[in-house]
Amino acid sequence: MSLPLGFTDHPSELLRVGAGFTLAQQPTNAAPGFTGGKAEGVATLSQRAPVLARLQEQLFAESRFGGKKSALLILQAMDTAGKGGIVGRLVGAVDPQGVKLTTFKAPTEQEAAHDFLWRVRPAAPGAGMLGVFDRSHYEDVLIHRVHGWADGTELERRYRAINDFEAEMATAGTTVVKVMLNVGPDEQLQRLSARLHDPTKYWKYSPTDLDERAHWPAYMAAYQKVFEKTSTEIAPWYVVPADKKWYARIAVQEILIKALGGLNLQWPAGDFDLEVERARLKDA
Amino acid sequence: MSLPLGFTDHPSELLRVGAGFTLAQQPTNAAPGFTGGKAEGVATLSQRAPVLARLQEQLFAESRFGGKKSALLILQAMDTAGKGGIVGRLVGAVDPQGVKLTTFKAPTEQEAAHDFLWRVRPAAPGAGMLGVFDRSHYEDVLIHRVHGWADGTELERRYRAINDFEAEMATAGTTVVKVMLNVGPDEQLQRLSARLHDPTKYWKYSPTDLDERAHWPAYMAAYQKVFEKTSTEIAPWYVVPADKKWYARIAVQEILIKALGGLNLQWPAGDFDLEVERARLKDA
């Protein structure tokens, strides 16, 4: 496997959650496998953007001629970890026509009246689409575990339901990539502070951010459990150090490129007779 | 009014459809009001992108604190005119979280069983969102007129229904901007030919493109009628020369910037006590 520019090892290998994974041992401020600093990272992001854009266009193009493949990027993280930046930089660099972004907030009254997957299933990407979940059904085993809104039996049921759901998507042709942006508590504190000292960022701050921050160890335990229960062969988790935003972006970019690259996507031949159409064009 | 970089007149003024507008007299290969060439246009697109991104972020931010404003860009054009490029370059340059893109294809069986606005109403942007329609309800008075799928009485009913619908959106706080990308038939022929001579573009070609091209004068007549019937004070049409893709992009960018700039958007103050939260943060 050829390595992307600036990497000594592929982030898909380095950051994938495997057996024996321990979240507490993962660095948040590192740049695993990348030889450069911020300047090189920013350059890599730009240079690799067209590769991702081309793969996404091929995925979309195939679907116009019967292709059934799709992809889904699930993003989870503590507040301020940079989900928005990932969405803006990576997803913003591909054709918006082929992206289906869903931001999951606290459930509405109607959503809360249904099973937790009720609102998630319709958000699954159709053929040719790159779906992106900004938060997801994992909130139902994270914040729900931290606050005791679901008991142990219910949480076990949800882990199984999630694995079943993701297996269904995989069977339907969807490549599922799950990313936890792993920001450290010190870095989070700095970012929250920045939001309270810049009038253009006040709107991003909510007092509940600090309430949730107080549950940090419980969240980390909940994530650890999530990884143990739901990092599967067909829908693996990647834990991406996120204190350096530039690194998180190139790491997720490469993870996506590798996932799409593995689909053996091709430019469709078209379903028309090329010579006939070229001749028609001459008379048009 | 200050003029954007490189412009001697504002595209919002030059390209707006007013009384006595005649589509047949509009150039397709011009760059009205812009002093530079392609290189300057491409540079302008990059330089002005952050301005549009900031306005869109403010629109979104206001909505988090009760703001009701939104915006809707409606794109119509003959095939190959560059709608996709506008969506990719302009919309891709703002935060995807705040964009609601809807691509209207031929109606499904279910959609066709309802009034033509049935599928359009749910696509209207909610508070804080920049909605984008890639094609729209105007297909129901364009292709339907060209092919005689709706008679004169029905077309008149639809023009009125469209004006009522857009007035409703305006009343609800949506700024509606309607853009027709005006590509010339010669340029279209070249672009179709390019699609038939590049294997990475075959998938974008459909034999029906040439079928529709044969109806060019009828389409132009249908557009002329659309402009006469539906270019209103609250939802004006802009006809943007589109033979030069770079020009169409900066013109639409400036039209959007001016539309959003007119909303007097502000960064929200937040709904918390700044000093209290800063103090909490120190102990967090």
Interface residues (C-beta under 8 A of the other chain):
Chain A: A61 R64 F65 G84 V87 G88 V91 G92 A93 V94 D95 P96 Q97 V99 L101 T103 D134 L189 L192 S193 L196 H197 P199 T200 Y202 W203 K204 Y205 S206 P207 L210 R213 A214 W267 P268 A269 G270 F272 L274 E277 R278 R280 L281 A284
Chain B: A61 R64 F65 G84 V87 G88 V91 G92 A93 V94 D95 P96 Q97 V99 L101 T103 D134 L189 L192 S193 L196 H197 P199 T200 Y202 W203 K204 Y205 S206 P207 L210 R213 A214 W267 P268 A269 G270 F272 L274 E277 R278 R280 L281 A284
